[in-house]
Amino acid sequence: MAEQEEHSTPPDADEAAPDADEAQVDEAEAEEASGETTAPGEDGALNVAEEGAGIVAEQAAVAEDVLHAEEESRNLRKERVGTVVSDKMEKSIIVSIERQTKHPMYQKYLTRSERKMTHDENDDAGEGDTVRIMETRPISKHKRWRLVEILERAA
């Protein structure tokens, strides 16, 4: 039993340690309450330029995230590939988009088509061209699609 007493710490040391921790905590609380904080620099004052740079960096990061979000949302717009069936209007074309669906009862594949009035800003597309179109904001009463690119010209 004598050996156990030698290895144990004296009771005075155990009691002194919590008091030191409490003193440090009290000092930190007092600084927070008074609103005074010291940073490295002259006179212990905060360096405002460093804080401003941090804020600007955060704003730049947020702006970049918003930019990427806009690009991603723009990429989520519907895109279709179809054939131009009419180019007789100015800055407008009619694109026929064909898709195949399976009949629920007879299991036969049926070809369904839909015609989309599409905005062609430069009047580039001609009848018979294969084009890619993208959904966009309403441009007129019937136009909700715009020409993205001409994939193949008609012969």
C-alpha angles and dihedrals in degrees: 000000000000089000092056091055091053093055097046119089119248114263091241092063093052092052094046096055097062091048091055092049091049091051091053092048091049091052092050092049091049091053092049092048093050091046092230118134127168127217130183110279141078117324090001090276124147117259103239093191091061091050091049091050090052092051092048090050091051091049091050091051091050091048090051091051090051090049091052090047090054091050091049093048090048089052090054091067115113116264125192136182118220147144125267109241098173134023099165096116127078112258091350135095135180113232122196114211117196126199134171122232130183118239108241096224106027097035090222119142113242125196112229123185135190130191120225124193104225134194113239105184097189099033089238101141121084133195112288095023119135108231142177115228131188132207113250143164117300108282097178140343093295106014115097099142134068134202114257102176144336108245099184133006120226114254 
